[in-house]
Amino acid sequence: MITAEQIRAARGLLSWTQHDFADRALLSVNTIRCIEKGSADTLVRSASQVPADLEAAGVEFSMRGDPWGAGAQGGTVD
């Protein structure tokens, strides 16, 4: 599962504000804030949608078992 820290990092790689991310993900800014704080309920509801939005923008997520560890890399700015 993608962590709140990875989501924050991915947004940073894209140079998106929380408002930019909310607009692109069709979520409220408050929901983005909750996701980035690690609110379990919000993460579960948005677990597939949010990473997909970030991946569509060019971010690649790595998981804990990856040789480099969990993280986010890449990204393109529109």
N, CA and C atoms as a LAMMPS dump frame, in Angstrom:
ITEM: TIMESTEP
0
ITEM: NUMBER OF ATOMS
234
ITEM: BOX BOUNDS ff ff ff
-5.0000000000000000e+02 5.0000000000000000e+02
-5.0000000000000000e+02 5.0000000000000000e+02
-5.0000000000000000e+02 5.0000000000000000e+02
ITEM: ATOMS id mol type element x y z
1 1 1 N 0.842 -1.184 0
2 1 2 C 0 0 0
3 1 3 C 0.886 1.246 0
4 2 1 N 0.505 2.226 -0.776
5 2 2 C 1.225 3.489 -0.843
6 2 3 C 1.001 4.229 0.473
7 3 1 N 2.067 4.806 1.017
8 3 2 C 1.958 5.509 2.294
9 3 3 C 1.661 6.993 2.102
10 4 1 N 1.23 7.631 3.176
11 4 2 C 0.98 9.076 3.158
12 4 3 C 2.263 9.826 2.804
13 5 1 N 3.391 9.345 3.296
14 5 2 C 4.672 9.986 3.016
15 5 3 C 5.01 9.923 1.527
16 6 1 N 4.725 8.782 0.898
17 6 2 C 4.979 8.646 -0.533
18 6 3 C 4.082 9.579 -1.338
19 7 1 N 2.844 9.722 -0.906
20 7 2 C 1.913 10.608 -1.612
21 7 3 C 2.385 12.057 -1.505
22 8 1 N 2.797 12.472 -0.301
23 8 2 C 3.332 13.834 -0.144
24 8 3 C 4.569 14.036 -1.014
25 9 1 N 5.457 13.034 -1.028
26 9 2 C 6.678 13.127 -1.829
27 9 3 C 6.347 13.219 -3.321
28 10 1 N 5.398 12.416 -3.762
29 10 2 C 5.013 12.427 -5.169
30 10 3 C 4.445 13.779 -5.571
31 11 1 N 3.609 14.342 -4.72
32 11 2 C 3.051 15.672 -5.006
33 11 3 C 4.173 16.695 -5.109
34 12 1 N 5.149 16.588 -4.222
35 12 2 C 6.293 17.491 -4.259
36 12 3 C 7.112 17.346 -5.53
37 13 1 N 7.3 16.106 -5.99
38 13 2 C 8.028 15.88 -7.236
39 13 3 C 7.346 16.556 -8.417
40 14 1 N 6.042 16.631 -8.356
41 14 2 C 5.27 17.239 -9.435
42 14 3 C 5.118 18.752 -9.276
43 15 1 N 5.591 19.265 -8.163
44 15 2 C 5.438 20.699 -7.843
45 15 3 C 3.975 21.114 -7.81
46 16 1 N 3.124 20.212 -7.312
47 16 2 C 1.7 20.497 -7.185
48 16 3 C 1.412 20.97 -5.773
49 17 1 N 0.563 21.97 -5.652
50 17 2 C 0.031 22.342 -4.345
51 17 3 C -1.057 21.334 -3.991
52 18 1 N -1.504 21.364 -2.742
53 18 2 C -2.621 20.485 -2.377
54 18 3 C -3.854 20.824 -3.205
55 19 1 N -4.026 22.099 -3.501
56 19 2 C -5.171 22.529 -4.318
57 19 3 C -5.05 21.964 -5.739
58 20 1 N -3.831 22.037 -6.333
59 20 2 C -3.616 21.468 -7.673
60 20 3 C -3.973 19.987 -7.688
61 21 1 N -3.484 19.278 -6.676
62 21 2 C -3.706 17.838 -6.583
63 21 3 C -5.189 17.535 -6.424
64 22 1 N -5.866 18.286 -5.574
65 22 2 C -7.301 18.082 -5.355
66 22 3 C -8.074 18.272 -6.656
67 23 1 N -7.73 19.316 -7.408
68 23 2 C -8.406 19.561 -8.686
69 23 3 C -8.204 18.401 -9.653
70 24 1 N -6.974 17.908 -9.739
71 24 2 C -6.664 16.83 -10.676
72 24 3 C -7.288 15.499 -10.242
73 25 1 N -7.351 15.256 -8.938
74 25 2 C -7.891 14.002 -8.421
75 25 3 C -9.405 14.048 -8.217
76 26 1 N -9.996 15.218 -8.458
77 26 2 C -11.432 15.415 -8.246
78 26 3 C -11.828 15.102 -6.806
79 27 1 N -11.007 15.584 -5.885
80 27 2 C -11.239 15.437 -4.449
81 27 3 C -11.184 16.816 -3.819
82 28 1 N -11.642 16.927 -2.59
83 28 2 C -11.55 18.202 -1.89
84 28 3 C -10.134 18.378 -1.345
85 29 1 N -9.76 19.621 -1.122
86 29 2 C -8.455 19.91 -0.516
87 29 3 C -8.387 19.265 0.863
88 30 1 N -9.494 19.278 1.597
89 30 2 C -9.526 18.654 2.916
90 30 3 C -9.232 17.153 2.823
91 31 1 N -9.749 16.495 1.794
92 31 2 C -9.471 15.072 1.613
93 31 3 C -7.988 14.85 1.336
94 32 1 N -7.389 15.699 0.504
95 32 2 C -5.951 15.591 0.221
96 32 3 C -5.164 15.776 1.517
97 33 1 N -5.545 16.754 2.322
98 33 2 C -4.856 16.962 3.608
99 33 3 C -4.944 15.713 4.482
100 34 1 N -6.131 15.12 4.559
101 34 2 C -6.313 13.911 5.371
102 34 3 C -5.473 12.761 4.833
103 35 1 N -5.441 12.601 3.526
104 35 2 C -4.629 11.546 2.916
105 35 3 C -3.16 11.738 3.282
106 36 1 N -2.688 12.976 3.172
107 36 2 C -1.276 13.256 3.432
108 36 3 C -0.926 13.186 4.915
109 37 1 N -1.92 13.258 5.781
110 37 2 C -1.68 13.075 7.219
111 37 3 C -1.716 11.604 7.594
112 38 1 N -2.227 10.779 6.688
113 38 2 C -2.277 9.345 6.948
114 38 3 C -3.556 8.874 7.598
115 39 1 N -4.634 9.626 7.449
116 39 2 C -5.923 9.211 7.99
117 39 3 C -6.317 7.88 7.362
118 40 1 N -6.421 6.851 8.17
119 40 2 C -6.658 5.494 7.678
120 40 3 C -7.927 5.396 6.833
121 41 1 N -9.017 5.983 7.299
122 41 2 C -10.278 5.901 6.55
123 41 3 C -10.144 6.545 5.179
124 42 1 N -9.525 7.701 5.141
125 42 2 C -9.366 8.413 3.877
126 42 3 C -8.432 7.654 2.95
127 43 1 N -7.36 7.103 3.489
128 43 2 C -6.428 6.347 2.654
129 43 3 C -7.091 5.124 2.045
130 44 1 N -7.904 4.441 2.811
131 44 2 C -8.589 3.254 2.293
132 44 3 C -9.53 3.628 1.164
133 45 1 N -10.313 4.679 1.338
134 45 2 C -11.272 5.087 0.305
135 45 3 C -10.572 5.549 -0.96
136 46 1 N -9.413 6.147 -0.82
137 46 2 C -8.723 6.746 -1.958
138 46 3 C -7.51 5.934 -2.402
139 47 1 N -7.334 4.743 -1.865
140 47 2 C -6.109 3.969 -2.077
141 47 3 C -5.788 3.711 -3.534
142 48 1 N -6.78 3.48 -4.357
143 48 2 C -6.482 3.206 -5.762
144 48 3 C -6.532 4.459 -6.614
145 49 1 N -7.408 5.379 -6.3
146 49 2 C -7.572 6.578 -7.116
147 49 3 C -6.374 7.508 -7.031
148 50 1 N -5.912 7.807 -5.853
149 50 2 C -4.857 8.805 -5.671
150 50 3 C -3.54 8.364 -6.294
151 51 1 N -3.023 7.161 -5.999
152 51 2 C -1.781 6.762 -6.661
153 51 3 C -1.915 6.733 -8.187
154 52 1 N -3.068 6.331 -8.687
155 52 2 C -3.27 6.292 -10.137
156 52 3 C -3.158 7.683 -10.745
157 53 1 N -3.699 8.689 -10.07
158 53 2 C -3.6 10.07 -10.557
159 53 3 C -2.143 10.524 -10.6
160 54 1 N -1.389 10.175 -9.578
161 54 2 C 0.023 10.557 -9.521
162 54 3 C 0.84 9.781 -10.55
163 55 1 N 0.546 8.504 -10.716
164 55 2 C 1.255 7.693 -11.706
165 55 3 C 0.969 8.189 -13.122
166 56 1 N -0.249 8.636 -13.375
167 56 2 C -0.601 9.169 -14.69
168 56 3 C 0.213 10.417 -15.008
169 57 1 N 0.649 11.121 -13.964
170 57 2 C 1.458 12.324 -14.152
171 57 3 C 2.947 11.992 -14.244
172 58 1 N 3.304 10.706 -14.133
173 58 2 C 4.687 10.293 -14.33
174 58 3 C 5.443 9.846 -13.097
175 59 1 N 4.783 9.778 -11.943
176 59 2 C 5.451 9.339 -10.72
177 59 3 C 5.445 7.813 -10.674
178 60 1 N 6.558 7.238 -10.233
179 60 2 C 6.65 5.794 -10.026
180 60 3 C 6.857 5.55 -8.543
181 61 1 N 6.073 4.641 -7.983
182 61 2 C 6.188 4.3 -6.571
183 61 3 C 6.986 3.012 -6.43
184 62 1 N 7.825 2.949 -5.407
185 62 2 C 8.516 1.711 -5.078
186 62 3 C 8.038 1.28 -3.697
187 63 1 N 8.018 -0.008 -3.487
188 63 2 C 7.502 -0.556 -2.24
189 63 3 C 8.641 -0.97 -1.314
190 64 1 N 8.289 -1.301 -0.114
191 64 2 C 9.255 -1.655 0.923
192 64 3 C 10.208 -2.765 0.471
193 65 1 N 9.762 -3.731 -0.305
194 65 2 C 10.602 -4.827 -0.738
195 65 3 C 11.571 -4.469 -1.864
196 66 1 N 11.414 -3.294 -2.441
197 66 2 C 12.297 -2.844 -3.517
198 66 3 C 13.715 -2.672 -2.968
199 67 1 N 14.745 -2.961 -3.755
200 67 2 C 16.115 -2.793 -3.261
201 67 3 C 16.414 -1.391 -2.729
202 68 1 N 15.757 -0.392 -3.244
203 68 2 C 15.985 0.991 -2.798
204 68 3 C 15.049 1.39 -1.669
205 69 1 N 14.104 0.521 -1.312
206 69 2 C 13.137 0.85 -0.27
207 69 3 C 11.925 1.549 -0.838
208 70 1 N 10.995 1.856 0.038
209 70 2 C 9.761 2.524 -0.375
210 70 3 C 10.067 3.962 -0.744
211 71 1 N 9.393 4.454 -1.778
212 71 2 C 9.6 5.843 -2.175
213 71 3 C 8.781 6.21 -3.383
214 72 1 N 9.086 7.375 -3.933
215 72 2 C 8.453 7.875 -5.139
216 72 3 C 9.535 8.552 -5.953
217 73 1 N 9.452 8.41 -7.264
218 73 2 C 10.456 9.038 -8.11
219 73 3 C 9.842 9.479 -9.419
220 74 1 N 10.555 10.327 -10.111
221 74 2 C 10.122 10.783 -11.432
222 74 3 C 9.144 11.928 -11.339
223 75 1 N 8.255 11.962 -12.274
224 75 2 C 7.264 13.023 -12.316
225 75 3 C 7.565 14.026 -13.393
226 76 1 N 6.518 14.516 -13.99
227 76 2 C 6.641 15.555 -14.993
228 76 3 C 5.697 16.671 -14.621
229 77 1 N 6.065 17.849 -14.941
230 77 2 C 5.218 19 -14.641
231 77 3 C 4.514 19.403 -15.909
232 78 1 N 3.169 19.493 -15.865
233 78 2 C 2.409 19.928 -17.052
234 78 3 C 2.603 21.396 -17.274
